Amino acid sequence: MKFQFDPRQPYQTSAIEAVTDLFDGQPADAEQLLTSLQYLPPQQTRDLPDVGGQEAFDVFLEIGAYGNNLVLDEGTILENLRRIQDRNGLEINDGLVDGLQFDIEMETGTGKTYVYLRTAFELAAKYKFTKFIILVPSVAIREGVRTSIQLMREHFRHLYPQINMDYTVYSGDRAEDVRDFATGTSLQFMVMTIDSIRGDKNTRIIHQQRDKLSGLRPLDYVQATRPIVMMDEPQNMESLLAQSAVADLNPLCTLRYSATHRMTRNVVYRLDPLDAHRLELVKKIVVSDALELGSAAKPYVKLLEVKRDPTFKAVLELMCRKKDGSYAKRKVTATQGADLERLSGGNLAYEGNWRINEISVLPEQIELSNFGYLRVGEEIGGNQDAVFREMIRETIREHIRKEIQVHERGIKVLSLFFIDKVASYLGEGINNLDADGEFAQAFDAIYEEERAKNEASHAFLPADPVEARSGYFAQMKRGKGKAAQMTFKDSSGKTKADDDAYELIMKDKARLLSMGEPVRFIFSHSALREGWDNPNVFQICTLRDMTSETERRQTIGRGLRLPVDQDGERVKDSGIAQLTVVANESYTAFAAALQDEYKRAGVAVGYVRRTEFAELPIVEDGKESRLGTRRSAEIWESLHERGYINAAGEVMGTWVPDQLGFTVGLPEEFEGYEDEVIRIVDGCKIESLVKPKRKRVTRTLNKQVYATPEFEQFWEKITARTTYRVSLDRADLVERCVASIKQAPPIDPIRIQVTRTGLEITRGGPKGCELGSRSAVLTDSYPLPDIILQLQESTSLTRKTIIDILLGSGRIGEFLTNPNDFIKMVTERIETELAHTLIEGIQYEPIGGSIYELRELQADGLEEKDRFIDQMYKVTNKDKTDFDYLVLDSAVERQFAQYVDGREDIKLFMKLPDKFRIPTPVGDYNPDWAIIKIEDGVDRLYLVRETKSSQDPKKRRPSENAKITAAIKHFEAIGVNYAVSSPERWTI
């Protein structure tokens, strides 16, 4: 299989631009500028120190390194940072924190590796930055990065044909590879683990002088390039030793990519778990719990830990009685002599002298009066084996159900089991073929039972369960000589033996996705959890208790990526892209524990940030912009004053937007944003991330609706195809563009900073030293880009039109002082005005045919996928629409559905599918509703309606208004009544 990568993902483009825009104003020919500034006249170099007879020379020249040169000063970069933060709805820095270190927060599964690799290509294309070190905390991530570079290489070659790329994975065994990295003129990546550079400098090869490197250290070659360091999962590299090791690399800047930054520096982009789920960039998470019913009737005790703090204490898990009379497993701390009935809140299962007689730390155990000795990790009364069997059964059932659903679309389904002991899978066997551990035996028996119940599964599941399962573990040799065989062993995830397991996982990634490969169920060691990241993992089952502080996040992280089909294309259908976690705890307990894990990691799940509403659109002076952080804080304060959130931003029980009569009560300035505020606040809750299996439903198609001649006539009418042409008033366009450019903020001139670094030869080896630096506005001459050509390519306007716009703006002088920023500003202004002009001059004409054939609609309806009940409206009059549940996007749509569902003059209403799209100059448009209305008891009116929270165009985005204007003209051309409908006036 060949993976396909989409270069047009808006959120990835935003993450890339958040980094590249930090260097706005950096000339692409910085190498030439640096050379000329080294030889400034004496009067301009008074701030440079006199190095006199110091025996120093430039290490850059000594080893022939080809490195990165930054000429902007930190003040300019701070200004760029603040502009980026405001644009992205982030808290705005007062100053740079820890220098040029920048945080990019991206949820697991959203393409973080793709983003930072492509960011490097963009930095190379724009600013000639070509040396990058990718620093990772573990072998697993290192192997994942290596695989990603190999998979994406052809994609990047197509996107950037002018840029040659080479990469190397640093190893002390091949330390001399750093010479190629330092002297290469192409874009260079070096992938390194933090362990290869931190620690005792006497034992790390990177710090040792090498004969093959002309007596220099590998580190000297790296330092000479001033690399941009890209840290993958930097939260695992926060120790002082690790930070010192990163500084030793002499980075131009450090870009820190993670889903959870423990310490934040200068944040330029944030895509947190809530954002990723809201934008449907990752799979939805469903929890299927396998609780043991009736377990409160018998005593259950599990020993989790014993400690001396300062007296002997035991940490137990008991079945505790809650205030409402229900029972749940809870963690309690007990001392010697403790009564378990009292500790459990009065669970009568423990009556009759269930006490702790003794607590021991060596060995780690307790003695129970009614049982005897219990060691750490052991339990009584839990019937864990039966629970684990049910978890395996539930995983297999979910797998079969999912693969029946998606098999025809060429999507292969994988299920992943994490176990703690290899023996539980392998038993007395040696490999996958003869594995006979308790989990392997249970799987084989249940697999055969469930496959026999589902005849449809025979099309993809092999009859032999051994063919359907496989194990990925660290390996070792058993036996000697010719009789030696490879077998599995337990591991920590950090040993040399684990390297082979990671390599196998990565190497088999594409093979496991192929329909020709029978393996669908995978057993792996829980220590290797980090190595697993296959997009088609739809079920994850952890056959152990989740006790780690990060276990739930790590578990779901292995299956969050959107699935791929046999062509390697991502499948974004939210009805398919769902990850089921089979858990040994209730949904409520799982969700609460997951929220705690996010909170400890600094992720605001369940909390509304002050900047939460900053990216909502606002129209000012006819231009679309964002509310920004100040006005977002005003909305936040309003919610706090009304008691909907507390001082920490936590959503309170008073927030009940579905309740009749509920109002957000926003200040008058923000009244038009009520629906958006409700959507955002609801999206901050943990329930928007993780949903219980019981809330998942499959919609039922009312086939009779599509089968009637009346519907066929109706569908043919509203799906009639058109084409459009545009009459462009050139003079009006020039006038609009000139006015817009004149209103744009002034462009600051380029400021540069030059730092000269030399290499001093001492007895202890080469030592870098800063020779001097200066900062100034750039006034020297330098080559200018062809502004006319660049604007032609981006706008498709003629040279004469562009020249008229530039001359009319009266701002061409700013192009001379900062060409890059000026071209960017002019491009944005022209594109905005061009879109408005095109819409006003558009004319549609029918051309025959349909934009969405009826047979395609019928086929799509039969392939209906899983949905969640809280995202839908349950139809009351089911004969009036095509499904028993309607999928909705907003509270306004829910109100409209209730309104038309109850009206007697509405014969049919349907939510139009996403495939129903009308072409416009500003992108395809998907209207909301199609309706058949009866008038005077006889006439049928065919209506198409768009639902909005307000009829006032000023409260909508210009892009929305442009599409609505185009839709009015399209439906006029085909004779269909179209209008915008809102709660203030339901236009029917």
N, C-alpha and C positions, 0 to 999 in steps of 0.2 A: 504494500500500500504506500502511496505517496501522499503525504500530508499537504493540504492546501492552506495557504495563509492569506487572509483578507487585509490588504494594506489600507482599507478605507474605514476602519473602525474609529468613530469619532472620539471615544474615550481614550484610545491608545494615542491618537494624534494629539489630543490635549496633553497627555502625559509627556509626550516627546517635546512638544512646543514649550511646555513649562520649563524644561531644561535648556533647550536651545535658545530661548528668549532671554535667559540669564546673561547671555553674551551679546545681546543687541548692541551694535556699535563696534564690535570687534571686526577689523578689516580682514578680508580673506587673504590678503597678501602681507600678513603680519611679519613674515620672515624678512621681507624687503624693508619694512618699516623699522624692524629691530636693528637691522644692519646699518641703516642710515642714522639712527638715533645714537648708535654707539660712537659716532663721530660728529657730534654736535659741536658748534663753535665754543670756545672756552667760556664765554660769558653765560652760556646756557648750561654749563656743567658744574656750577659752583657747589651744588649739593652732593656731587659724587666724590667719595674719599680718594685721597692720593695714595695709591698702592705702592708708589716709589719702587724700591728695589726688591719688593717681596717676590719670592720665588713662587709664582703661581701661574697657572695657565688654564685655559678653558677645557674642562673635561669633555665638553661637547665636541670640541675639535680633536682632542686626544684620541678618542675612540671612534670618531666619525659618526656620532649619533645623529639621528634625524628625529627631533623631538617636537613637543607642543610649545607654542609661544603665546602667552596671554599679555596683551598690551593695555587692556582696560584697567582702571584703578578700582579699588574696592567700593568707593563711593558710587561709581556708575553701576556696578553689579548690585549694590544694595537698592538703588533706585529701580533697577530692572526687577529685582526680587519683590519689592513692595507692589509694583504694578501687576506682576504675575499672581501674587497672593490675593489681591483685590479681585482680579479677574476670575479666580478659581474659588472665591468664597471662603478664604482662609483668614485666620488671624494674621494681622499685618505686623511684621517685625519693626522694632525701633532701630535695631542694629543687627549686624551679622553675629550669629552665635557660633563660637569656635571656628571663626574664619570661613573659608569657602567649602563648607560641608552642607550638602543639600539633601533633604529627605523627600522621597517619593513613596507614598503609601498606596499599595495596590493589593487588593484581596487575592488570596490564593485562587488560582485557576483563571485569572483574567489576562494572562499573557505577559506577566512581568518580565520574563526572559526575553521575549520578542521585543518588548518596549525598550529595554536598555540596550539590546544589540542594535536595533534600528536607530536609537538615539545616537549611538556612536557613528553610524553612517551619516546621519544628518549633520552632526558636528564636523565630520570630515568634509562633507560637501560644502557647508557654509563657511567654516572657519579654518579648514586645513588642520584640525586636530586629528591626529592619526594614531596615537599610542594610548592604548587602554589596557588596564589590568582589571580583570574580573576576580574579585576576592571572595571566597566562599568559606563557610565554617566547617564543612564536612566533605568526606569522599562522596557521599550520596549526591549532594548538590553539585559537586564538581563533575561527576559523571553525567548528571542531568544537563548541565550547561554544555558539556562536550557534545552530547547527542543533539541538543537543540541547534548548535552551530552547524553541525553536519546536515540536519534536516532543513535548515533555513538558508543554507548557503546559496542554492540555486535561486530561491525567491529573492534574496537581496541582490544577486547578480542581475536579475531582470529589472529590479527597481532602480539600481544604481550601476548601470553598465560602465560608467566612467571610473568606478572605484574598484581597485583590486584589493582583496582581503586575504590575510593569512592569520592563522591562529596557532598557538602552541599551548600545551598543558605543562606547566612548570613541574620539574622533578629534579631532586638533587642528583639523581643518576645522570641527568643530561643538562647540567647547569650551564654548559656552554651555549645552549639554545638562546640564552639572553642576548648574545651578540647579534643573531639574526633579528631578534625583536628590536634591538636598539638601532641597528643600521638600516633596516628595511625602510623603503620609501612608500610602501603600500599601507593600507589600514591594517594595524596589527592588534590582535587580542592575545593576552597572556592570562590563562586561567590558573589561579593559585589557591591553595588552602591556607588559612591563617596559620596552621601549625607549621607550614614550611618556612615561615618568616619570623614567628615569634619564639620566645624562649631564649635559652643560653646562646649567646652569639658565638661562643667557642665551639659549639656543636652543630650550629646551623650552617649548611654549606653555602647559603646565599651570602653569609658574612665572611667567608674564607677566601683569601687570595688564591688565584688559580693560575698555574703556568700557561694553560691554554687560553687564558684571557689576558695575556700580557702582564701578569702579575697583579691585575685588578680583581676586585670581588665581583661576583654576579650582580650584587646590589648596586655597584657603581654604574654599571651599564643601564640598570633600570632607572636610577636617579637621574642620569644624564638626559633621559627622554622627557622628564617632567610629565609622567603619565597621568591621565585621568583615571582615578580608581573608582570602579563600580563595585560596591559592596552588596552582595546578595545575602539577605537575612543578617543584617548588621547587629541585630539585638543579641546574636550569639557571639559577637566579637566586641563587646563593650568593656572588657577588662582594661586596666591601665596598661598591662603588658601588650595587649592586642592593639590599643590605640597608639602606643609608642611604635609598634612594628609598622603600622600603617603610615605614620609620620616619616619613618625611615625611608619609605619609597619616594619621598620628595614629590608628592602629588601636586599637579596644577590645581585640582579640586577633587573633592570626594562626593560621589553620588551614591546615596544609601537607599536601596530598594528593599522594601519589606511590607508584609501585611500588618505587622505589629511592631512598631518602634517603641522600645522601652524608654529610650531617651530621645527627645526630638531636638533638632537643631533648627535649620531653616527650611520649613516645609514649603514645597512648591506645588505639590499635587497630592490630592487625597481621593482614593476610591476605596472606601471602607466596605465591610461586609454588607451593610444596609444598602449602600449605593449599588453594589454589584448585583444584589438580588432585585433591587428596584428596576434596574436597567436590563434585567434578564440576561446578564453576562455569564452567569454560572447556573448550575442546576438548582432547582428548588430542593429543600431538604424535608424529607418525611420521616417521622420516627414511628417504627413499629415495635411496641414494647412486648416483651415475653415475660410477664410477671407470673409468678406461681400463685394461682388462685387458691384461697383457703389456707394460706400459709400462716395466718394469724392464730390458727387453732392449735398449733404445736410450737414448742419452744425452738427458737432459732438463735444461734449464737455464732458469730464469726470473729476470730481474733485478728485484728488488723495490725496492732503494734503493742510492744511493751517498752516502757522507758523509766528512767530514774530522774525525776524532775521536781524536787530533790528526792521525794519519796517514790516508791515503786507504784507505777500506774499502768493500767491496761486500757488500750483503745479498742472498743468492741463495736460490732454492728449488731443491733437488736431489732426485732420487730416491735415498734413502739406504737402505743395508742395515742392518736391525736385528739384534740379538743372536740372535734365533730364526731368522734366515735369510730372513725376509720383507722386503718393501720398502714404504716409505711416503715421501711427500713431506715434507721437513723444511726448516726455515729454517736457513741457516748464514751465518756472517760470514767473509769472505775478504779477504786482503790481496794486493797485487801479487805474482805468481809462484806463487800457491797452486795445488796439484795437486787437481783435482776428484775423482779416484779416492780419494785419502786423505780429503778432506772428506766424501765420501759414505759412509764406513765400509767402503770396499772394493768398491763396485759396479763390476763389470768392464765395464759399458757405457761407463765414462769412461776406460778404459785407452787408451794410445796418445797420450800428450802432450796431454791436455785441461788446459790451464793458462791462468791469467789473465795476459796480457802487460801490460795497461795498465788503470788506473782513472782516469776523468775525472769531475769534478763540473760542468764546463761545456764541452760538453754532458754530461748525466748518462748515462754509458755505460761499458762495459768492452769490451776486446778479448780474444777467446778465440783461442788458438793454432790450434785446429782448425775455427774457424768464421768469425771476423771480429768486427765490432762488434755489440753488443747494447745497446739503449737500455732505460731504466727502463720496466717494464710489458711489455716484449717477452719472448718465450720461443722456445725451439727444442725440437723433439722432443716437444712436449706434445700435439700433434694436438687443440688446443683446439676447433677448429670442429666436429670429429666428436663431442667430448664434449658441446658445447652442443646439437647436434642431438639427441643421445640424451636430454638433459635435457628438451628440448621434447617429444620423443616420450613420455617417461615421464609428463610432466605431463598431456598429452592423454589418455593411457591411464587414468591415475588419475581424471581428470575424468569420462570416460565411465563408468568402473566405479562411481564414486560417484553420478552422476546416475541411472543405471539403478536403483541401490539406493533412492534417495529420491524419485524423480520422482512416484510415485503419492501420496506424502504432501504434495505441493504445496511441495516445497523446491527452489528453484533453486540450482544450483551455480555458483560463480565461481572462476576460476583467475587468479592474478596473476603476471605476469612483471616483474621489476625489471631494467632495463638501464642502462648508464652513458652511452651515447651515443645521442641521438635518431636519428642517421644510421643506426645499426644496424637501426632499425625503418623509418624513413622512406625511406632511400636517396635516389633522385632525385625522389621524390614530394613532394607538398605536404601531403596530409592522409591520413586513414585509408583513403579509397577507392583512392588510387593509391600507397600505401606499397609500396616494393619493396626495402627494405633486406634484408640477409642474414637477419635474424631473421624478418621478415615472410614472405619467400620460403620459408624452412625451415618455418615454421609452416603456411603454406597447403598445402604439399605433404604434410606429415606428417598434417595434419588430414584431408585427403581420403582418405589411405590408411587411417587408423584408423577413420574413420567408415564406410568401405566394409566393414571387417571386422566391424562391430557393427551389425547391422540394427536392434536395439532402440534404438540411439541416434538413429535417424531421427525418432523421436517428438518429440525436443526439440532436436536440433542441426540448424541450417539447412544446406542442401547447399553453399552458397557460403561459404567460410571468411572472406571479407571481412565478411560479415554477422555472423559469430560473434566477431570480434575488434575491439578499439578501443584507441586510445592516449589517455592523459591526460598532457599535458606543458604546460610554459609555452609561451605563444603569442607570435607576432610577425607583423607585416605584411610581405608580400613584394610588391614592385611599388608603383605609385603610381596615384592617381585611381581611375577605375572598374575598372581592371585589377588593383587591389590585392587580394591574397588572404591569408587567415590561414594560417600554417603553424606548425610546432612548432620549438622550439629547446632547446638544453641550458641548464640552470640550476643554481643552487646550493641552491634550496629556500628562500631568504631574500629574494629580490628582489621588486619590485613585480609583475613578470610572473608570478611564482609565485602571487600572490594570486588571479589568475584561475583558475589550475589548481586550487588548493585549493577555490575556490568551486564550480567545475564538479564536482569529486569529491564534495563534500558535497551539492550540488544533485541529482546523479544517484544518490545513495545508494539511495533508495527505488525509483527507476525501474529500476536495475540488478537489483533483487530480483524484479521482475515477470516472470512467465512470458511475457508478451506482448512483452518486450524480448529480441531474439535474441542480444545481446552476452553472451558468457559468459567470454571470455578477454580479459584486460586487460593492456596493456603500459604501464608507467609509469616515469618517471625515478627512479633510486635515490635522488636527492636529495629526492624527494617522498614517501619512504617514510613519514614521520611523518603525512602527510595521509590515508593509507589506513587505514581501520578498519571495513571492511564485514563484517557478521556471517556472510555466506554465502561468504566466501573459504575454500575447502577445500584448495586447492593453492597453494603459493607456490614460485616458481622464480626464483632469482637468477642471471642469466646473466652472472656475473662471479665472481672469487675473493673469498671473504669474508676481508678483511684487517683491517677496522676492529675496534677493541677492544669494540665494542658491536653489531656487525653481526648476529650470530645472534639476540640478544634483540630487536633492532629488527625483524628479519625475522619471527620467530614472533609478535611482538606485533601484527602487522597482521591476523592471522587467528585470534586466540584466542577471540573472542566466540562464544557459543553461537549456532547458526544460527536463522533464523526461517522460518516457512512463509508461505503466501500471505495468511493472516489476520493476520500480524505477530506470531504467538505464538512464544515461544522453544521450541526443541526440545532437551530435556535428555537424550535417550537417548544414553548414552555409546557405543553401537554405531554411531551416526550422527555424533556430534560429534567428529570427528577431523580434524586439520590435517596434511596431508602436505607436508613440506618436501623439495623435490628439490634435493639438494646436490651440489656438485662436490668432495666429500670423503667419507671413510668415515663410517659411523655413529659409530664409536669416536672419531674425530678431532672430529666435530661435537659429540658429547656432552661430551668433555673441554674443548673450547674454550668451549662454552656455560657449563660449570661455572666456568671461569676468569673469564668475563665476569660471572657472578653474584657471584663472590668479590670482584672488583674493585669491584663496586657495593655491597658490604656485605650481600649476601643469602646466608644460611647454607644453601645447597644442598650436600648432601653432609656436613653437620655437624649434630650433635645439640646443641641449645641446652640450657642448664641449666633453662630454663623450659618445655621441650618437653612435659612431662607434667602441667603445672599445671592443665589443664582437665579431667583425668580425673575422673569422678564419685566421690564418696565419701559414705557415709551415716553421719552422726553425730547421736546423740540422735534417731533416727528422721527426720532431715531430710536432704535431698539437697543436697550442696554440692560444691566442687571441692577437689582435692588442694592446690592453691596452690603458690606458688613455693618455699617451704622444703622441702616433701616431694618436689617435683619434683627439686630439687637432690640429695636423698638417693638417688633412683633413678639419677640421672646419675652420682653418685659410685660407686654399685655397679657400673654398666656400665664405668666407667673402671677400677676395681680389678680387674675380671675380664678386662681387656684387649680389650673389645669396641669401645671408643672411646679415642682418645688424649687428651692434655691439652687439645687444641683442640676436641675433640668430633667429630673426623673418624671415620667408621665404618671399622673395620679389617677385615682379611681373616679374622679369627677369628670374625666375625659370620656364621654359617651356619645360620639357624633351620630351613631345610628338611632339614638333615642329621639322620639318625636318631640319637636320643639327645641331641640338643642341648637344653640348658636355659639359661635366662637367669640363674638363680640369684639371684633377687631376695631381699632381706631378708624375713623372715616376714611383716612388716606389709603387704608389697606383693605377696605371692605370687599373689593373685587377679587381678593386673593383667598377668600374663605375656603373654597374647594381645594386649592393648592395647599393651604396650611393644614387642612384635615388630612390630605393625602400624605404630606411629609411627616406629620406627627405620628400618624398610624404606622408609617413605615419605619419609625425609630424603635418600635417595640419588638421584643424578641419573637413575638408571635408572627411577625412578618418574615422572619428568617426560617423558623422551624415550625412545621405543622404536624399534628398527629395524623396517623393513617386514617382514623375514623372520619376526618373532614375531607377526605379525598373522594370524589365522585366522578363517574363517567356519564356524560350527558347522553340522552336518548334522542335520536333523530325521529321526528314525525314524518315518515316517508310520504304520507298522503299529501302533505302540503306541496311538495315538489312535483307530484304526479298529476295535478289537475291542469286542464287546458288553460284555465284562467291564470294560474301562476306562470305557466309557460309564456303566455302573452305578456304578462306583467314583467317578467324577467327579460324578455327580448327587448322590451321598450326601454327599461332603465339601464341596460348594459350596452346600448347602442354605441358603437365606436365612432370617434370623431378624430379630426386632425386640426391643428391650429396653425395660424400664421400671425405674424406680428408686424404692425406698422410702427416704425421707429421714427420719432421726430428728433432729428439730429440736434437741431438748435436747442430744443427743450432739454435734451440729455446733457449737452455741454453746460447749459445754464445751471441745471441741478447739481452737476458734479462740481462746478466751480464754487457754488455757494457752500456745498458740503465741505470741500477741502479748506475753504477760508475759515470755517467754524472749528476745524480740528485743532487740538492743543498744539503748541509750538514744539518743534523737534529740537532736542538738545544736541549740540555738537559732540563729536567723538572726543572722549578724554582717554589718555593712555597712561600706563604705568610701565616703566622699564626697570627690570631688576637684572643686574649682572652678577653671575655666579661663577666662581673659579674653583680650581682644585689645588689645594696646597699639599705638597709632598712632604710627609713627616716620617719619622722612624716607625710610627705606628701604622703607616699606610696612608693612602690618599684621604684627604679630608676636605669636604666642601666648605666654601666660605663665601658669604655675600659681599660683593665688591661695591655695590651701591645701587640706589634706585632713585627714580624721579617720576613725578606725575604732572601732566600738563594737558591743556587742550591741544589737539593736533592741528597745527597750522601749515605743516609742510605739504608739498604737492604729492599726490598719489593718484594712480589710475582710477577712473570712474567707470561704473558699469553702464551698459547701454540701457538707459531708462525707458526709451521708446520701445525697444525690442521686448524688454521684460513685461511692460504693460500690455503690449500687443498680445503676447503669449498668454497672459493671465485673463484678459478681458475680451479678446477677439475684436477689438475696435480698430479702426483704421489709424494710420500714422497721423493724418491731418486732425482727426477728432482728438486724439491724445495730446497732440501739440497745442491745440486750441484750449483744452482743459488746463494744461500745465501753465501756459502763458496767462490765461485768464485768472488763475488762482493767485498770481503775484507772489508765490512762495518758492520759486525755483531756487532761490539762494540757499534754502535749507537743504536742498539736495546736495549742494557742494560741501556742506559741513558734516552731513551724516547721511550718505546715500542709501544705506540699507533700511534705516528706519523710515526715511521719506518715501521710498518706493512701497514699503509695506502699508503705510498709512494711505497713500493715494490709491493703491489697489483695493483696499477695503472700502473706501468711500465710493469709488467708481462702481464696484460690484453691487453695493447696496442700491445706488440710484438706478443702475441698469435694470435690476430686478423689478423695481417699481415702474419704470418706464415700459418695460416689456409687458407687464400685466395690464396696464392701462390701454395698450394698443393691441391687445390680443383679440382674435376672432376665431371661433370654432365652426367647423363644417362636418356634417355626417359623412362617413365614407363606407358604411356597410360593415357588417361583422359585429362581434361582441367582445367586450373587454374581459368577460369572464363567462365562458360557455356554461349552459345549464348542466350538461353531463359532467363537467368538471366540478361544479357545485355539489351535485349529487354524490360523486365519488368522494369528495372531501368530507362530506357529512357522514358517510359510512365509516370513515377512518378517524372518527372522533377520539381524542386522547383524554388523559386524566386532567381534572381541574380541581380547584379547591372551593368549597362551598362559600367561604367568606368573600370570594371574588366574583360571585354570581348572584343573579336574581332568579328566584324560583317563580316560574310563571303560574298564574292562577288559572287563566283560560288557555289551556294547552293546545286547543284546536286553532288558536289565532296566530301561532308562530311555529318555527321549524324545530325548536328544541325545548325540552322541559326546563332547562336552565339557560339563562343568557349570560355570556361573559361580558363584564362591564369594566370600564376603565376609571370611572369617577362617580362621586356621589350624585352629580347632576344627571348622569346617565341612568342611575338607579331610580331617581325621582321621575324621570321621563318614562322609564319602563313601567313603573307603577301607574302613571297617568294614562298611557295608551292601553295598558292591559285592562283597565276598568271601564274604558269608553265603549259604548254599544255601537257607535258608528265606525269603529275601526274593525275591518274584516280581517286584516293581516298586518302584523308588524314584525320586522326581523332586524337584528343587529347585523350589519353588513360585514362579511368576512374581510380579513386583511388583504386578500387577493383582489378585491374590488377596488381598482385603482384608476384614477383619471390623470393623464399626463398634463402637467403645467410647466411653465418656464422656471418655476422655483422648486421643482420636485413633484413627485407623484402625490396625489391626494386621495385619501380613503375616507369617504363620508361615513356618518354613524348609522343612520337608519333608513330603511325602505318601508313604505306603508301603503296599504290599499284602504282607502276611506270610502264609505258609502254616503252619498248625499241625496236627500229626498227619497231615500229608500230604493233608488234605482241606480243612479250614476256611480261609476267607479272612478275615483281619482287616484292617480299614481303619484305618490309623494316621496321625495328624498329629503331627509332632515339632518342637520348638523346641530348637536347640542353643545351649548356654551353656557358658562355661568352668568354671562351678561350680554345684552344686545349692543352695548356701547363698544364700537370698534377701538376706541382709545384704550380700553382695558384689555385688549388682545395684542399679541405680538404682530408686528408688520408682516412676518412670513405667513401667519395664520390668515390675516386679512387678505393677503395676496392670493392664497389658495382658494379662499371663499369667493373672491371676485372672479377668479378663473372658473370655479365650479358653477357659478350663476350663469356664465356665458355658455359653458358646455351644456348644461341641462336645458337652457333656452333653445339651443340648436337642435336638441332631440325631442323637444316638446314635453319635458317632465318638470313638474312643479318642485322647485328647490327653495329652501329657506333655512335661516338659522333660528333655532328654538331655544328659549331659556326660561328659567323659573318665573321671571317677571312677566313673561308672555309666552305661553306654550303655543307656538304657531303651528296649527294643524290644518 
